Every structure is written in structure tokens, then in C-alpha cells.
Amino acid sequence: MSKKKINSDRVRDVIVIGAGPAGLAAAIAARKASLDCETIERRTLVNSILNFPTNMVFFTTPELLELGELPFVTPYAKPTRDEALRYYRRVVDTYDLTVKLGYEVVAVRPHNGHDGESLLAVDISHPKHGQGSLMSKTVVVAVGAYECPNLLNVPGESLPHVSHYYTEAHPYYRKQVMVVGGKNSAAEAALELYRAGAHVTLVHRWSELGTGIKYWVRPDIENRIQEGSIAAHFESRVVEINTSDVVIEKLGKRYTLSTEAVFLLTGYHPDTAMLERFGVEVDAETMVPSHNPETYETNVPNVFLAGQVLSGIHSGQIFIENGRFHGSMVIQEVARRLT
Ligand SMILES: Cc1cc2nc3c(=O)[nH]c(=O)nc-3n(C[C@H](O)[C@H](O)[C@H](O)COP(=O)(O)OP(=O)(O)OC[C@H]3O[C@@H](n4cnc5c(N)ncnc54)[C@H](O)[C@@H]3O)c2cc1C
């Protein structure tokens, strides 16, 4: 790591951490309120969406993914991942948002300004440009939850043929693939893999698939299971993953299933260690960060939350559709305090 420093004396009104849809919504609201705002993103713009399955189609209609009233134009009823990437690039250009890409926020600390003003120091790090601190009056934490998969905590989970993310089917043509999970991600991956010629086994811990499965995916997956095109084990849990098989336990009995690739699609949760580095308290059971439900302010004065980070272990409860409104509510409160 370079020893270079990237400090600046400028005190921003708002620093947004994370350039996902929720962070961008907050940055747009700040721009509309004429606040000095900078967004810090550790990877790429809308990095979670970039890493979604390559051929995925959103379950949401385009207008519900829109930010700042910029129309999301597409001929399709449900936009594709690629269209969403293009749309969010256009959002940043249209609103001329200041987004620092490739900078990770490693800590947020209370800091006393020259005149005794209570500020926040945002410590950032870049692999080439070094480390430093940016000053801000307020911070919006919009770091999502996609980078912390819910682990099964079973032996073999970190083997190279095991992944908590699914991207595309082609490499699994004619392979024995296990998909673990019973929600949309698992159902869609199982179907796509099956249609690309993989031999798919779905393993789910409950007796039925999740209730939130897309209405057009449910009959497809249920029919493929019923006709035996996709093997399914319900009320089953993975006990152990080995290089060429997986041991599952089903109703008290153990079975060893030949498997060449494993997708553990069992959801995600916020990075609680990161939140704690920002000083934000997190409920140990629900992983929901402490916040005021009206303003989204955390236990740290002037540090707010937006988007999926608010969802805790139930990451499926906040999506782009509803998380895009947090930013404007936060900025309304920030503007009230700063003006
Ligand atoms: C397969 C799939 C399909 C989905 N389909 C839909 C759909 O159809 N409709 C819908 O509304 N929702 C959908 N969702 C959910 C939706 O994508 C998420 O709810 C949304 O991305 C959350 O937005 P966010 O801005 O809160 O977080 P994210 O999009 O996860 O953005 C967080 C950003 O913060 C950055 N970051 C994290 N830590 C730091 C740090 N320390 N410093 C700097 N940057 C940091 C990350 O790199 C990331 O870019 C889907 C999710 C999945 C997995």
C-alpha cells in the first residue's frame, strides 16, 4: 500500500458511501438541495448490479428503478441487467454527480473542525493513490448487503468449485450442478443451468419454495421439478461439501450426491464489522443497524443510512424499488440541519 496521503481541507456537506442505487438517489437529492456532496465507491458504479447474473431480467418494471425522475426508457416490460447498468451511468452523467470510484471508506470518525464545529472524518483508501481523510458535516452509509453472503458454515464451503454467486450457465454444460436455496436467485439459476444442459439438483431446507418467487418463475420451476428435469430435495440441508460430492441430510437420513459445482444462493446480510468501524451499532440477532425510522440517522450523530444496508438479515425486504426513497428523506433532514 502506498504511503501517499489524499487529504483535503474542504468540508463537504454530505459524503455518501456507496454508489449503488440508494447512494445515487441520496447524491441526486443532495444535488437538488444545492449541497456539496461527494460519493465514495470502493469498486465500480452500481457494483452489485454489475455482479448479478449476466442475463438477469429485473422483476421490477423500469419506472420503479428510476432515480431523480430521470426516465428509464426500454422497450421491455422488465429491464435487463445491461440496460440497468447503462441507465445508472446516465443518471450520474445527467446529474453530474461527483463519484470517487475505487476508493474504499475504511472508517468514519467524529472530528472537531477549526472552529470547534462537530465534523466527521471519512478515512478512505485507494490501492494506487494511498490513504487519507475527507471531512464532512454528514455521512450517508449506502453500502448495501451483496458482498456478505449468508454462509452455511459447513466443511468445504470455500472449495474452488463452490460459489455464493451465480453468473452464467455455459461453463456447466453437461455438469452435475447443485443449487442450494429456495428463493428467486436459486430458482432462476436452476432453470438457466438446466436449459444450458447442466444436470441440476436443487436443495432447499424448507418443505416448499419461497413465497416471494416471481409469478412467472414459479410455475416454470415447479413444473421442471415435477417432471423430474430438475431434481429437488426439500427439507434438506447441506452437511458437507467435498471435491466431487455433497452430503445432505434429509429428514434425519444422510445422502451423498455426486456434484461438480455448487451454488449456495442463500441470501446476503450487511457487513456488520464495517458498520461497527463507522461507529454504528448493529442488533446482534437481526443485523439491523441502529437508526431512527423517521430520519434514518444512526446512533452516531449526523451519520445516516440508506438502501439495503437497513434490511439486516432480511435482505429481500429492501430493494431498489423502495430503497431509492431513503436518500431523499435523509437529505431533507440534512438540508434542514445545514440551512
Ligand atoms: C439477482 C438479484 C436481482 C434483483 N432484482 C431486483 C429487482 O428486480 N428490483 C429491485 O428493486 N431490486 C432487485 N434486487 C435488489 C437490489 O438490487 C438491491 O436491493 C439494491 O442493489 C440495493 O441497493 P443499495 O444501493 O442499497 O446497495 P448496492 O446496490 O449493493 O450498492 C452498495 C454499493 O456500496 C459499495 N460499498 C460497499 N462498502 C463500501 C465501502 N466501505 N466504501 C465504498 N463503497 C462501498 C459497493 O461496492 C456497492 O457499489 C435484486 C437483487 C439481486 C441479487
The ligand as a Gaussian input file, in Angstrom:
#p B3LYP/6-31G(d) Opt

LIG

0 1
 C      -30.178000     -11.222000      -8.566000
 C      -30.855000     -10.018000      -7.973000
 C      -31.946000      -9.441000      -8.627000
 C      -32.568000      -8.306000      -8.110000
 N      -33.626000      -7.776000      -8.779000
 C      -34.234000      -6.665000      -8.284000
 C      -35.364000      -6.065000      -8.940000
 O      -35.858000      -6.553000      -9.967000
 N      -35.908000      -4.945000      -8.410000
 C      -35.413000      -4.361000      -7.277000
 O      -35.959000      -3.332000      -6.858000
 N      -34.366000      -4.905000      -6.618000
 C      -33.769000      -6.042000      -7.098000
 N      -32.725000      -6.614000      -6.421000
 C      -32.261000      -5.999000      -5.172000
 C      -31.427000      -4.762000      -5.463000
 O      -30.513000      -4.992000      -6.469000
 C      -30.758000      -4.256000      -4.212000
 O      -31.758000      -4.049000      -3.257000
 C      -30.038000      -2.940000      -4.479000
 O      -28.930000      -3.131000      -5.318000
 C      -29.596000      -2.337000      -3.174000
 O      -29.114000      -1.070000      -3.459000
 P      -28.110000      -0.331000      -2.462000
 O      -27.714000       0.920000      -3.173000
 O      -28.701000      -0.275000      -1.123000
 O      -26.865000      -1.329000      -2.364000
 P      -25.878000      -1.859000      -3.503000
 O      -26.525000      -1.830000      -4.835000
 O      -25.360000      -3.149000      -3.002000
 O      -24.721000      -0.762000      -3.515000
 C      -23.802000      -0.631000      -2.445000
 C      -22.510000      -0.060000      -3.008000
 O      -21.676000       0.302000      -1.888000
 C      -20.338000      -0.014000      -2.231000
 N      -19.576000      -0.129000      -0.979000
 C      -19.716000      -1.075000      -0.013000
 N      -18.843000      -0.844000       1.005000
 C      -18.153000       0.264000       0.680000
 C      -17.095000       0.994000       1.332000
 N      -16.613000       0.638000       2.523000
 N      -16.585000       2.088000       0.711000
 C      -17.083000       2.487000      -0.500000
 N      -18.064000       1.819000      -1.162000
 C      -18.598000       0.729000      -0.576000
 C      -20.472000      -1.314000      -3.012000
 O      -19.318000      -1.564000      -3.793000
 C      -21.729000      -1.054000      -3.846000
 O      -21.452000      -0.496000      -5.101000
 C      -32.100000      -7.745000      -6.914000
 C      -31.012000      -8.327000      -6.240000
 C      -30.410000      -9.466000      -6.762000
 C      -29.250000     -10.088000      -6.001000

